[in-house]
Amino acid sequence: MIIYKEVEVNELPQIAKLYNMLAFELKETTGDCYFDFESLSDETVLEVMKNAVQQNSIKVYAAKEDTATIGFITGTIMNCFLPISGIKLDILKQRM
């Protein structure tokens, strides 16, 4: 069974590793110039994520199956809400 939960700071090393795996996959798959980099260290990504989480400027959620982290999503906090909150609210307004 897959569960989704907010990541704690001590879980961020797993997320940093997944982030780098995704970035390299996107670089190889898309060839997009946005992904024009030679290397990304897990430690650098971890420090950036850790600082952002501790400053409450991002939220990180993980998908876990048993004890393994199998996916993640990050969101930037804007005006005390994750942007997806605004998207859901806009969709609900359109339906009314």
MIDRENMI-241410 format. One record per residue (C-alpha): residue number from 1; residue in three letters; x, y, z. Coordinates in Angstrom, 3 decimals, padded with zeros to 6 digits. Example, Ala and Ser with C-alpha at 12.3 -4.5 7.8 and 13.67 -1.06 7.14 Angstrom:
// residues 2
> 1	Ala	012.300	-004.500	007.800
> 2	Ser	013.670	-001.060	007.140
// end
This chain:
// residues 96
> 1	Met	000.000	000.000	000.000
> 2	Ile	001.273	003.464	-000.896
> 3	Ile	000.990	006.221	001.699
> 4	Tyr	001.630	009.940	001.249
> 5	Lys	003.101	012.052	004.009
> 6	Glu	004.898	015.288	004.626
> 7	Val	008.643	014.690	004.736
> 8	Glu	010.569	015.387	007.900
> 9	Val	014.031	016.972	007.728
> 10	Asn	015.730	013.662	008.543
> 11	Glu	014.078	012.112	005.444
> 12	Leu	015.386	014.766	003.040
> 13	Pro	018.560	012.838	002.039
> 14	Gln	016.366	010.231	000.287
> 15	Ile	014.418	013.005	-001.447
> 16	Ala	017.622	014.777	-002.582
> 17	Lys	018.819	011.537	-004.146
> 18	Leu	015.484	011.029	-005.960
> 19	Tyr	015.559	014.676	-007.089
> 20	Asn	018.965	014.199	-008.698
> 21	Met	017.898	010.952	-010.344
> 22	Leu	014.897	012.765	-011.829
> 23	Ala	016.984	015.745	-012.976
> 24	Phe	019.458	013.496	-014.801
> 25	Glu	016.634	011.467	-016.343
> 26	Leu	014.996	014.671	-017.617
> 27	Lys	018.339	015.937	-018.920
> 28	Glu	018.925	012.744	-020.871
> 29	Thr	015.347	012.333	-022.072
> 30	Thr	014.471	015.876	-023.084
> 31	Gly	017.776	017.447	-024.080
> 32	Asp	016.241	020.694	-022.779
> 33	Cys	018.829	023.453	-022.228
> 34	Tyr	017.263	024.104	-018.795
> 35	Phe	018.908	020.863	-017.711
> 36	Asp	022.341	021.866	-019.008
> 37	Phe	024.522	020.832	-016.067
> 38	Glu	027.411	018.447	-015.582
> 39	Ser	026.739	017.299	-012.052
> 40	Leu	024.517	017.839	-009.053
> 41	Ser	025.655	016.684	-005.662
> 42	Asp	023.135	015.113	-003.314
> 43	Glu	024.685	017.201	-000.540
> 44	Thr	024.077	020.507	-002.353
> 45	Val	020.470	019.637	-003.187
> 46	Leu	019.978	018.438	000.392
> 47	Glu	021.243	021.722	001.863
> 48	Val	019.006	023.808	-000.406
> 49	Met	015.960	021.663	000.424
> 50	Lys	016.754	021.610	004.135
> 51	Asn	017.083	025.409	004.283
> 52	Ala	013.837	025.911	002.367
> 53	Val	011.922	023.435	004.558
> 54	Gln	013.295	024.969	007.757
> 55	Gln	012.311	028.457	006.536
> 56	Asn	008.861	027.065	005.693
> 57	Ser	009.141	028.288	002.100
> 58	Ile	008.491	024.833	000.607
> 59	Lys	006.644	021.686	001.574
> 60	Val	007.849	018.259	000.516
> 61	Tyr	005.571	015.230	000.406
> 62	Ala	006.723	011.673	-000.225
> 63	Ala	005.030	008.585	-001.567
> 64	Lys	006.123	005.573	000.485
> 65	Glu	005.605	001.899	-000.101
> 66	Asp	006.494	-000.124	002.972
> 67	Thr	009.695	001.615	004.125
> 68	Ala	010.859	002.744	000.669
> 69	Thr	010.403	006.296	-000.616
> 70	Ile	009.165	005.839	-004.187
> 71	Gly	008.254	009.388	-005.160
> 72	Phe	007.952	012.969	-004.008
> 73	Ile	006.479	016.353	-004.793
> 74	Thr	007.550	019.782	-003.616
> 75	Gly	005.477	022.920	-003.481
> 76	Thr	006.365	026.532	-002.832
> 77	Ile	004.451	028.285	-000.078
> 78	Met	002.797	031.464	-001.422
> 79	Asn	000.623	033.696	000.735
> 80	Cys	000.377	030.931	003.373
> 81	Phe	-000.944	028.387	000.837
> 82	Leu	000.514	025.850	-001.528
> 83	Pro	-000.332	026.966	-005.098
> 84	Ile	-002.379	023.812	-005.623
> 85	Ser	-004.806	025.137	-003.004
> 86	Gly	-005.531	028.084	-005.268
> 87	Ile	-005.950	025.807	-008.265
> 88	Lys	-008.487	023.654	-006.419
> 89	Leu	-010.327	026.754	-005.258
> 90	Asp	-010.456	028.136	-008.811
> 91	Ile	-011.827	024.823	-010.119
> 92	Leu	-014.506	024.788	-007.426
> 93	Lys	-015.516	028.376	-008.275
> 94	Gln	-015.862	027.450	-011.954
> 95	Arg	-018.177	024.554	-011.101
> 96	Met	-020.537	026.752	-009.057
// end
